[in-house]
Amino acid sequence: MGRYIIKRILTMIVIIIIAAFVGFTLMYVVPGDPARNLLGNDATAELLAAKRAELGIDKPYLVQLGTYFYNTFIRFDLGTSWVYKTPVVEALAERLPRTLIIGAGGMLLNVVVGTLLGIFAATHQGKLGDSITMILAMAFVSFPDFWVALMAILLFSSTLNWLPAFGIDSWKCYILPILCSSLGGIAVNARQSRSAMLETIRADFVTTARAKGQLEKVVVRRHMLPNAMMPIITGVGGGLAHIVAGSPVMETVFSIPGVGQYMLMGVNVQDRPIVCACIVFFAAFTSVAILVMDLCYAFLDPRIKAQYASKKRKKTKEAIA
């Protein structure tokens, strides 16, 4: 089991490094001159050259890339914002809790509501409740996140005046972003849970449990749900990555100063340290989510344990021989 965990962690590190490389390269080749953006169009050639030297963008691509990798992965220094003149890590630390609140809240709704809807639809297959659940799931998957957010603002803020439309003045400001960011994940998780439960319903051990006279809720909770968890975990991991990756949209629509909005601000002004740091953060967060999902696979699926246990026994026998 330890070998499996080490392997997944090494894979996660490689993914983060690749994401950092891609992000830096994209910011390097994007049209525009960061020095001119900072100094304005009236800056002289001497001032522009001095600014490029100060930022380190006058050096060749490989030199800049090597410096970036050394500072990020060896010194763990994300740099200082070119525009705001503040350490990027401090800005991320200040904004991260807001992004995590939205992500964790959306993920909680995704898991609980999506799984319950999927179980309800599966246990009422072919009935009205199943049809309504799947229609709602298809609608939520089809609607773009930003459109859902705007419609929610129009309904709950402008028309009903129940919830704030923007800002972080109180806990109520997080309700709409969490709801809007979770709808797509709820729909996907409901469909995944329904499919997994329907496959399990037809299994022989479920028929046997019912034949023994066990209550239906006991059959669902003790026999069907544990064996249907693998596809559900896949949907949960993907939903978490989707919520975090989609945070720039939600944070911009609701004017929440989180990591996603911070990255968009950096993109607009070509602030390379901000954008690269945010890309590394999103890659790390998504990789950790996938790592947790894989570890859940390993603990729930005995085939993975048996695979690595057999490899360990084989190496032990070869060493003895």
KEMAR-149137 format. One line per field, with one value per atom (N, C-alpha, C): y, x, z; atom name. Coordinates in steps of 0.05 Angstrom, whole numbers, plus 5000, padded with zeros to 4 digits. Layout:
BEGIN
py: [Y/...] $
px: [X/...] $
pz: [Z/...] $
atom: [CA/...] $
END
This chain:
BEGIN
py: [4976/5000/5025/5024/5047/5053/5032/5036/5051/5044/5057/5087/5093/5121/5137/5125/5139/5144/5124/5127/5150/5151/5172/5200/5202/5227/5237/5218/5225/5235/5222/5230/5258/5264/5290/5312/5306/5325/5331/5310/5314/5331/5327/5343/5372/5378/5405/5419/5404/5415/5421/5403/5407/5431/5434/5457/5483/5483/5507/5514/5493/5498/5509/5498/5507/5536/5541/5568/5589/5583/5602/5607/5586/5588/5604/5600/5615/5645/5651/5679/5692/5675/5685/5692/5675/5679/5697/5704/5720/5748/5759/5785/5807/5827/5849/5852/5875/5882/5889/5872/5879/5905/5911/5936/5960/5959/5981/5984/5961/5962/5976/5972/5984/6014/6021/6048/6066/6054/6070/6074/6084/6087/6109/6128/6151/6145/6121/6114/6114/6123/6123/6095/6092/6066/6059/6079/6074/6064/6077/6068/6040/6034/6007/5986/5992/5973/5968/5990/5987/5971/5975/5961/5931/5925/5897/5883/5897/5886/5882/5900/5897/5873/5869/5846/5820/5822/5798/5786/5802/5792/5799/5810/5816/5792/5772/5748/5728/5709/5688/5671/5658/5642/5621/5606/5584/5595/5618/5630/5638/5651/5659/5634/5613/5589/5576/5574/5563/5579/5605/5622/5618/5616/5612/5586/5564/5538/5537/5550/5550/5565/5588/5603/5589/5576/5564/5538/5520/5492/5487/5504/5501/5520/5546/5566/5569/5558/5560/5590/5605/5634/5639/5648/5653/5680/5696/5722/5744/5768/5792/5803/5811/5821/5845/5845/5867/5893/5889/5913/5923/5904/5912/5914/5904/5906/5892/5871/5856/5827/5813/5784/5768/5752/5736/5717/5705/5685/5698/5723/5736/5741/5750/5755/5728/5707/5681/5672/5675/5667/5683/5708/5725/5716/5709/5703/5674/5656/5628/5619/5629/5620/5624/5647/5652/5632/5626/5606/5578/5571/5545/5543/5565/5565/5559/5572/5567/5538/5529/5503/5481/5484/5464/5463/5487/5487/5475/5482/5470/5440/5431/5403/5388/5399/5386/5383/5404/5401/5381/5381/5362/5334/5327/5300/5292/5308/5300/5300/5323/5325/5308/5308/5292/5262/5253/5224/5216/5233/5227/5227/5246/5247/5222/5214/5190/5165/5162/5139/5140/5163/5166/5158/5168/5162/5132/5120/5091/5074/5081/5064/5070/5090/5096/5095/5077/5075/5072/5089/5088/5103/5114/5129/5159/5174/5203/5216/5207/5219/5215/5192/5187/5205/5209/5226/5255/5265/5293/5297/5278/5281/5282/5265/5264/5289/5299/5324/5347/5349/5371/5368/5343/5339/5347/5341/5349/5379/5392/5421/5434/5425/5437/5433/5410/5405/5424/5429/5445/5475/5485/5514/5522/5543/5553/5564/5562/5571/5601/5617/5646/5654/5640/5646/5639/5616/5609/5630/5639/5659/5685/5694/5719/5716/5693/5689/5688/5676/5675/5703/5720/5748/5762/5759/5772/5764/5737/5727/5733/5724/5725/5752/5768/5794/5817/5818/5841/5840/5816/5813/5808/5787/5780/5794/5804/5818/5801/5775/5757/5756/5756/5752/5774/5780/5799/5790/5809/5802/5801/5814/5814/5820/5818/5825/5802/5808/5788/5801/5817/5832/5813/5791/5773/5744/5725/5698/5694/5711/5709/5713/5727/5732/5707/5686/5661/5641/5647/5628/5624/5646/5644/5633/5641/5629/5599/5590/5561/5546/5557/5544/5542/5564/5565/5547/5546/5530/5500/5493/5465/5452/5468/5456/5436/5444/5426/5401/5403/5379/5361/5373/5358/5341/5354/5340/5316/5321/5299/5277/5284/5264/5249/5262/5248/5227/5234/5215/5192/5198/5177/5158/5170/5154/5136/5147/5131/5108/5113/5091/5069/5078/5059/5042/5056/5041/5022/5030/5012/4986/4989/4966/4947/4960/4944/4931/4944/4933/4905/4902/4877/4855/4861/4842/4819/4796/4773/4777/4790/4793/4811/4830/4846/4829/4813/4794/4776/4766/4749/4763/4788/4804/4809/4814/4818/4792/4770/4744/4736/4746/4741/4757/4776/4791/4817/4826/4852/4875/4896/4920/4933/4946/4958/4980/4996/5016/5004/4980/4966/4955/4945/4935/4957/4980/5003/5013/5015/5027/5008/4982/4963/4948/4944/4927/4942/4959/4972/4995/5014/5038/5033/5016/5011/5000/4983/4972/4990/5012/5032/5056/5056/5079/5087/5067/5073/5095/5091/5113/5139/5137/5161/5177/5163/5176/5190/5178/5190/5217/5217/5241/5262/5254/5273/5286/5270/5282/5301/5293/5311/5336/5333/5357/5376/5366/5384/5400/5386/5399/5420/5413/5432/5457/5454/5477/5495/5484/5501/5514/5499/5510/5531/5529/5548/5572/5573/5595/5623/5626/5653/5664/5647/5656/5665/5647/5654/5678/5679/5701/5728/5727/5751/5760/5742/5749/5761/5748/5757/5776/5785/5804/5795/5770/5759/5758/5772/5773/5746/5727/5701/5696/5671/5664/5667/5658/5659/5688/5706/5734/5746/5737/5747/5739/5714/5705/5721/5726/5742/5770/5782/5808/5807/5786/5783/5779/5764/5760/5787/5803/5828/5848/5847/5866/5852/5826/5811/5810/5805/5803/5773/5766/5738/5724/5736/5722/5714/5732/5725/5702/5703/5682/5656/5655/5630/5618/5635/5624/5613/5626/5616/5590/5588/5563/5540/5545/5524/5516/5536/5530/5513/5521/5505/5477/5475/5448/5431/5444/5429/5421/5439/5432/5410/5411/5390/5364/5365/5340/5327/5344/5333/5320/5333/5321/5294/5293/5267/5247/5256/5238/5226/5243/5233/5213/5219/5201/5174/5175/5150/5134/5148/5134/5121/5135/5123/5098/5099/5075/5052/5059/5038/5025/5040/5029/5014/5023/5010/4986/4987/4966/4946/4922/4902/4894/4898/4890/4906/4932/4949/4940/4934/4924/4898/4880/4854/4857/4876/4880/4888/4907/4915/4895/4881/4860/4837/4830/4808/4817/4842/4852/4850/4857/4857/4828/4809/4781/4770/4778/4769/4778/4804/4814/4801/4795/4781/4753/4739/4712/4713/4733/4736/4743/4759/4766/4741/4725/4701/4681/4678/4660/4669] $
px: [5016/5000/5017/5040/5058/5069/5075/5085/5065/5040/5019/5017/5018/5017/5041/5065/5089/5087/5077/5074/5055/5032/5013/5024/5039/5051/5071/5088/5107/5093/5071/5055/5044/5035/5024/5046/5070/5092/5098/5098/5103/5081/5057/5034/5038/5045/5049/5071/5093/5116/5108/5093/5084/5066/5047/5029/5045/5065/5082/5096/5106/5120/5102/5078/5058/5050/5044/5035/5056/5081/5102/5106/5105/5110/5088/5063/5041/5044/5051/5055/5079/5098/5122/5115/5099/5094/5069/5054/5030/5039/5024/5032/5030/5047/5048/5074/5079/5104/5097/5103/5096/5109/5133/5147/5131/5121/5106/5079/5067/5042/5046/5069/5074/5081/5097/5107/5089/5073/5056/5068/5052/5061/5081/5083/5101/5129/5134/5160/5181/5205/5227/5239/5255/5268/5287/5300/5318/5303/5281/5265/5253/5245/5234/5256/5280/5302/5309/5309/5315/5294/5269/5247/5248/5254/5256/5278/5301/5323/5315/5300/5291/5272/5254/5236/5249/5272/5285/5275/5259/5247/5264/5287/5305/5324/5322/5340/5327/5342/5330/5310/5293/5271/5281/5301/5311/5322/5335/5346/5322/5302/5279/5265/5262/5248/5264/5291/5307/5305/5305/5303/5276/5255/5228/5226/5236/5235/5251/5274/5291/5277/5266/5253/5228/5213/5187/5190/5207/5208/5233/5252/5275/5274/5269/5267/5239/5219/5191/5183/5193/5187/5170/5146/5128/5132/5149/5156/5138/5143/5129/5113/5089/5073/5086/5087/5098/5082/5056/5038/5033/5026/5018/5041/5065/5089/5086/5069/5065/5073/5083/5090/5065/5068/5045/5035/5053/5045/5028/5033/5016/4988/4987/4960/4945/4959/4945/4935/4951/4943/4919/4917/4894/4869/4872/4849/4841/4859/4854/4830/4826/4803/4776/4774/4749/4743/4765/4762/4755/4768/4764/4736/4725/4698/4678/4681/4664/4668/4693/4698/4688/4693/4685/4654/4642/4613/4600/4610/4600/4604/4628/4633/4615/4609/4591/4563/4553/4527/4529/4551/4554/4552/4567/4567/4540/4530/4506/4482/4476/4452/4454/4477/4480/4477/4489/4488/4459/4446/4419/4400/4403/4386/4391/4416/4422/4410/4412/4400/4369/4358/4328/4320/4334/4327/4330/4351/4356/4335/4328/4308/4279/4276/4249/4252/4267/4272/4246/4244/4220/4196/4198/4176/4179/4159/4159/4183/4190/4212/4239/4243/4267/4268/4246/4245/4251/4239/4243/4272/4283/4311/4330/4326/4344/4340/4316/4311/4326/4323/4337/4367/4377/4406/4416/4401/4409/4408/4388/4386/4410/4417/4439/4466/4469/4494/4496/4473/4473/4477/4468/4469/4498/4509/4535/4535/4558/4559/4554/4566/4562/4533/4519/4491/4474/4480/4465/4470/4495/4501/4486/4486/4471/4441/4430/4401/4395/4413/4410/4410/4429/4430/4404/4394/4369/4346/4345/4322/4324/4346/4348/4358/4371/4382/4365/4361/4347/4317/4306/4276/4266/4277/4267/4282/4306/4322/4327/4332/4337/4367/4384/4413/4429/4453/4471/4480/4484/4492/4522/4537/4566/4579/4606/4621/4623/4637/4641/4635/4614/4607/4597/4584/4574/4573/4565/4564/4543/4523/4503/4514/4537/4549/4559/4563/4574/4553/4528/4506/4503/4499/4495/4519/4544/4567/4569/4563/4565/4543/4519/4497/4502/4510/4514/4538/4559/4582/4577/4557/4552/4532/4516/4494/4503/4524/4534/4545/4560/4570/4548/4528/4505/4492/4489/4477/4494/4521/4539/4539/4541/4542/4516/4494/4468/4467/4476/4476/4495/4519/4538/4527/4515/4505/4482/4465/4442/4452/4471/4482/4495/4511/4525/4505/4484/4464/4448/4442/4427/4443/4469/4485/4486/4486/4488/4461/4439/4412/4409/4421/4417/4437/4454/4474/4460/4473/4462/4461/4481/4481/4459/4449/4427/4401/4398/4375/4375/4398/4400/4392/4402/4396/4366/4353/4324/4309/4320/4307/4308/4328/4330/4311/4297/4277/4287/4310/4321/4304/4302/4288/4302/4287/4298/4319/4314/4333/4359/4357/4381/4397/4382/4395/4410/4397/4409/4434/4432/4454/4477/4472/4493/4504/4488/4497/4501/4481/4483/4502/4500/4515/4546/4555/4584/4596/4581/4591/4588/4573/4570/4587/4605/4620/4641/4652/4674/4667/4646/4639/4631/4619/4612/4636/4657/4682/4694/4692/4702/4688/4662/4647/4653/4658/4664/4691/4712/4738/4737/4723/4720/4705/4684/4669/4685/4702/4719/4738/4750/4768/4753/4729/4713/4705/4698/4691/4714/4738/4761/4770/4771/4779/4760/4734/4715/4712/4729/4727/4731/4749/4751/4724/4708/4682/4664/4660/4643/4652/4678/4689/4687/4689/4686/4657/4638/4610/4600/4609/4599/4619/4640/4659/4671/4680/4692/4722/4737/4767/4780/4778/4791/4814/4824/4847/4840/4816/4808/4807/4795/4794/4822/4839/4867/4882/4877/4890/4880/4854/4844/4855/4859/4871/4899/4914/4941/4942/4923/4922/4916/4898/4891/4914/4932/4954/4981/4980/5003/5023/5013/5030/5038/5061/5069/5071/5083/5084/5057/5037/5010/4999/4999/4987/5000/5027/5042/5037/5036/5031/5003/4983/4956/4953/4967/4966/4977/5000/5012/4993/4980/4961/4938/4925/4903/4912/4936/4946/4951/4962/4967/4941/4922/4896/4882/4882/4869/4884/4910/4926/4921/4919/4913/4885/4866/4839/4840/4855/4857/4871/4892/4907/4889/4873/4854/4834/4825/4807/4820/4845/4859/4864/4870/4873/4847/4825/4799/4794/4802/4801/4817/4841/4859/4847/4835/4824/4798/4782/4757/4759/4778/4780/4802/4795/4815/4834/4826/4843/4869/4867/4891/4910/4899/4915/4929/4913/4924/4946/4943/4963/4990/4990/5015/5026/5008/5017/5030/5019/5031/5059/5062/5088/5108/5100/5118/5127/5107/5114/5133/5129/5145/5174/5177/5204/5218/5202/5213/5223/5208/5216/5241/5242/5266/5291/5287/5310/5320/5301/5309/5323/5312/5324/5352] $
pz: [5000/5000/5000/5015/5015/4988/4972/4945/4928/4931/4916/4923/4948/4957/4947/4949/4939/4909/4894/4865/4858/4872/4867/4874/4896/4904/4883/4873/4852/4827/4820/4797/4801/4825/4832/4829/4838/4835/4806/4789/4761/4748/4755/4744/4752/4776/4785/4770/4766/4751/4722/4709/4682/4680/4699/4700/4703/4720/4723/4697/4684/4658/4637/4635/4615/4621/4647/4654/4649/4656/4651/4621/4606/4577/4564/4572/4561/4567/4592/4599/4584/4577/4563/4534/4521/4493/4487/4508/4504/4494/4474/4463/4485/4482/4500/4514/4525/4539/4568/4588/4615/4624/4615/4623/4613/4588/4578/4592/4599/4614/4641/4653/4679/4677/4657/4655/4637/4620/4603/4575/4557/4529/4525/4544/4542/4552/4562/4573/4552/4558/4539/4537/4516/4512/4535/4547/4569/4593/4599/4622/4617/4593/4587/4590/4580/4583/4612/4628/4656/4671/4663/4676/4669/4644/4635/4650/4654/4669/4699/4710/4738/4741/4721/4723/4714/4701/4692/4666/4651/4627/4602/4606/4584/4578/4595/4592/4573/4562/4545/4560/4544/4556/4575/4568/4585/4612/4611/4635/4653/4642/4658/4669/4653/4662/4685/4682/4703/4729/4727/4751/4764/4748/4759/4773/4761/4773/4799/4799/4823/4846/4840/4861/4871/4853/4860/4875/4864/4874/4892/4892/4910/4933/4928/4949/4959/4945/4952/4954/4935/4934/4909/4913/4890/4878/4889/4877/4888/4876/4884/4859/4864/4842/4828/4802/4787/4789/4791/4791/4820/4838/4865/4885/4877/4894/4921/4922/4947/4942/4962/4959/4951/4930/4921/4942/4957/4977/4998/5005/5025/5014/4989/4976/4974/4967/4965/4993/5013/5040/5049/5041/5049/5034/5008/4992/4992/5000/4999/5016/5040/5056/5042/5027/5014/4991/4976/4955/4967/4989/5002/5013/5024/5034/5012/4989/4967/4956/4954/4944/4963/4989/5008/5010/5011/5012/4988/4964/4940/4938/4948/4948/4967/4990/5009/4997/4985/4971/4948/4934/4912/4921/4943/4952/4964/4983/4997/4979/4967/4950/4925/4912/4887/4893/4914/4920/4928/4945/4953/4930/4912/4888/4870/4867/4851/4863/4890/4903/4900/4904/4901/4873/4853/4825/4819/4830/4824/4837/4862/4876/4866/4850/4838/4807/4797/4768/4752/4732/4714/4725/4749/4761/4756/4765/4761/4775/4799/4813/4799/4787/4771/4747/4733/4709/4716/4738/4746/4754/4768/4777/4753/4734/4711/4693/4691/4675/4689/4715/4729/4726/4727/4725/4697/4676/4649/4646/4659/4657/4671/4695/4710/4696/4683/4668/4644/4632/4607/4611/4634/4639/4645/4632/4640/4668/4682/4710/4712/4694/4696/4692/4674/4669/4693/4706/4730/4752/4754/4775/4769/4745/4738/4743/4736/4740/4770/4786/4815/4827/4817/4827/4820/4796/4788/4805/4812/4827/4856/4869/4898/4909/4892/4902/4892/4865/4854/4858/4853/4854/4883/4895/4922/4945/4939/4959/4984/4980/5002/5009/4988/4993/4979/4989/4976/4949/4931/4904/4901/4919/4916/4943/4944/4968/4988/5010/5032/5059/5060/5084/5106/5099/5119/5107/5124/5115/5093/5092/5071/5043/5041/5015/5002/5018/5007/4998/5004/4998/4968/4954/4925/4910/4916/4902/4907/4932/4938/4923/4923/4909/4879/4867/4838/4829/4846/4838/4842/4857/4863/4844/4830/4815/4793/4779/4758/4770/4792/4805/4817/4827/4837/4815/4792/4769/4760/4758/4749/4770/4795/4816/4818/4814/4814/4792/4768/4746/4751/4762/4768/4790/4811/4833/4823/4806/4796/4779/4761/4745/4762/4782/4799/4815/4826/4842/4825/4800/4783/4776/4772/4767/4792/4816/4840/4846/4839/4845/4832/4809/4794/4803/4822/4831/4848/4848/4861/4892/4903/4932/4942/4925/4933/4932/4912/4911/4935/4943/4966/4992/4995/5019/5021/4998/4999/5005/4994/4999/5028/5043/5071/5088/5075/5089/5101/5093/5103/5092/5109/5100/5077/5060/5036/5043/5063/5071/5081/5093/5103/5079/5059/5035/5020/5019/5005/5020/5047/5062/5066/5071/5078/5054/5033/5011/4985/4978/4952/4952/4971/4971/4973/4991/4993/4967/4953/4928/4904/4907/4886/4890/4910/4917/4897/4882/4864/4843/4827/4808/4822/4846/4861/4868/4877/4885/4861/4837/4813/4808/4811/4807/4828/4853/4874/4869/4861/4855/4832/4811/4788/4795/4812/4820/4836/4854/4869/4852/4833/4814/4797/4790/4773/4789/4815/4831/4835/4841/4846/4820/4798/4772/4762/4770/4761/4780/4801/4820/4808/4787/4775/4765/4754/4743/4766/4786/4808/4824/4829/4845/4830/4803/4788/4787/4782/4781/4807/4830/4856/4870/4856/4867/4893/4894/4918/4914/4931/4928/4936/4918/4923/4904/4904/4887/4858/4850/4822/4811/4826/4818/4817/4836/4837/4811/4802/4777/4753/4752/4729/4729/4753/4755/4744/4750/4740/4710/4699/4670/4656/4667/4654/4652/4672/4672/4665/4657/4650/4673/4697/4721/4723/4712/4710/4737/4758/4784/4795/4792/4802/4786/4760/4744/4748/4747/4751/4778/4799/4826/4828/4816/4817/4802/4779/4764/4780/4793/4810/4833/4844/4866/4856/4833/4823/4815/4804/4797/4822/4842/4867/4880/4881/4893/4879/4852/4837/4840/4840/4843/4870/4891/4918/4918/4905/4904/4890/4868/4853/4870/4885/4903/4924/4937/4957/4944/4920/4907/4901/4892/4887/4912/4935/4960/4969/4964/4970/4954/4928/4911/4924/4932/4943/4968/4985/5010/5005/4984/4979/4960/4942/4922/4930/4938/4947/4925/4899/4877/4876/4884/4884/4906/4930/4952/4944/4931/4924/4903/4885/4864/4876/4894/4906/4926/4939/4958/4943/4919/4903/4893/4885/4876/4899/4923/4946/4952/4951/4956/4935/4910/4888/4891/4899/4903/4927/4948/4971/4964/4948/4939/4922/4904/4887/4903/4924/4941/4957/4966/4981/4963/4938/4919/4911] $
atom: [N/CA/C/N/CA/C/N/CA/C/N/CA/C/N/CA/C/N/CA/C/N/CA/C/N/CA/C/N/CA/C/N/CA/C/N/CA/C/N/CA/C/N/CA/C/N/CA/C/N/CA/C/N/CA/C/N/CA/C/N/CA/C/N/CA/C/N/CA/C/N/CA/C/N/CA/C/N/CA/C/N/CA/C/N/CA/C/N/CA/C/N/CA/C/N/CA/C/N/CA/C/N/CA/C/N/CA/C/N/CA/C/N/CA/C/N/CA/C/N/CA/C/N/CA/C/N/CA/C/N/CA/C/N/CA/C/N/CA/C/N/CA/C/N/CA/C/N/CA/C/N/CA/C/N/CA/C/N/CA/C/N/CA/C/N/CA/C/N/CA/C/N/CA/C/N/CA/C/N/CA/C/N/CA/C/N/CA/C/N/CA/C/N/CA/C/N/CA/C/N/CA/C/N/CA/C/N/CA/C/N/CA/C/N/CA/C/N/CA/C/N/CA/C/N/CA/C/N/CA/C/N/CA/C/N/CA/C/N/CA/C/N/CA/C/N/CA/C/N/CA/C/N/CA/C/N/CA/C/N/CA/C/N/CA/C/N/CA/C/N/CA/C/N/CA/C/N/CA/C/N/CA/C/N/CA/C/N/CA/C/N/CA/C/N/CA/C/N/CA/C/N/CA/C/N/CA/C/N/CA/C/N/CA/C/N/CA/C/N/CA/C/N/CA/C/N/CA/C/N/CA/C/N/CA/C/N/CA/C/N/CA/C/N/CA/C/N/CA/C/N/CA/C/N/CA/C/N/CA/C/N/CA/C/N/CA/C/N/CA/C/N/CA/C/N/CA/C/N/CA/C/N/CA/C/N/CA/C/N/CA/C/N/CA/C/N/CA/C/N/CA/C/N/CA/C/N/CA/C/N/CA/C/N/CA/C/N/CA/C/N/CA/C/N/CA/C/N/CA/C/N/CA/C/N/CA/C/N/CA/C/N/CA/C/N/CA/C/N/CA/C/N/CA/C/N/CA/C/N/CA/C/N/CA/C/N/CA/C/N/CA/C/N/CA/C/N/CA/C/N/CA/C/N/CA/C/N/CA/C/N/CA/C/N/CA/C/N/CA/C/N/CA/C/N/CA/C/N/CA/C/N/CA/C/N/CA/C/N/CA/C/N/CA/C/N/CA/C/N/CA/C/N/CA/C/N/CA/C/N/CA/C/N/CA/C/N/CA/C/N/CA/C/N/CA/C/N/CA/C/N/CA/C/N/CA/C/N/CA/C/N/CA/C/N/CA/C/N/CA/C/N/CA/C/N/CA/C/N/CA/C/N/CA/C/N/CA/C/N/CA/C/N/CA/C/N/CA/C/N/CA/C/N/CA/C/N/CA/C/N/CA/C/N/CA/C/N/CA/C/N/CA/C/N/CA/C/N/CA/C/N/CA/C/N/CA/C/N/CA/C/N/CA/C/N/CA/C/N/CA/C/N/CA/C/N/CA/C/N/CA/C/N/CA/C/N/CA/C/N/CA/C/N/CA/C/N/CA/C/N/CA/C/N/CA/C/N/CA/C/N/CA/C/N/CA/C/N/CA/C/N/CA/C/N/CA/C/N/CA/C/N/CA/C/N/CA/C/N/CA/C/N/CA/C/N/CA/C/N/CA/C/N/CA/C/N/CA/C/N/CA/C/N/CA/C/N/CA/C/N/CA/C/N/CA/C/N/CA/C/N/CA/C/N/CA/C/N/CA/C/N/CA/C/N/CA/C/N/CA/C/N/CA/C/N/CA/C/N/CA/C/N/CA/C/N/CA/C/N/CA/C/N/CA/C/N/CA/C/N/CA/C/N/CA/C/N/CA/C/N/CA/C/N/CA/C/N/CA/C/N/CA/C/N/CA/C/N/CA/C/N/CA/C/N/CA/C/N/CA/C/N/CA/C/N/CA/C/N/CA/C/N/CA/C/N/CA/C/N/CA/C/N/CA/C/N/CA/C/N/CA/C/N/CA/C/N/CA/C/N/CA/C/N/CA/C/N/CA/C/N/CA/C/N/CA/C/N/CA/C/N/CA/C/N/CA/C/N/CA/C/N/CA/C/N/CA/C/N/CA/C/N/CA/C/N/CA/C/N/CA/C/N/CA/C/N/CA/C/N/CA/C/N/CA/C/N/CA/C/N/CA/C/N/CA/C/N/CA/C/N/CA/C/N/CA/C/N/CA/C/N/CA/C/N/CA/C/N/CA/C/N/CA/C/N/CA/C/N/CA/C/N/CA/C/N/CA/C/N/CA/C/N/CA/C/N/CA/C/N/CA/C/N/CA/C/N/CA/C/N/CA/C/N/CA/C/N/CA/C/N/CA/C/N/CA/C/N/CA/C/N/CA/C/N/CA/C/N/CA/C/N/CA/C/N/CA/C/N/CA/C/N/CA/C/N/CA/C/N/CA/C/N/CA/C/N/CA/C/N/CA/C/N/CA/C/N/CA/C/N/CA/C/N/CA/C/N/CA/C/N/CA/C] $
END
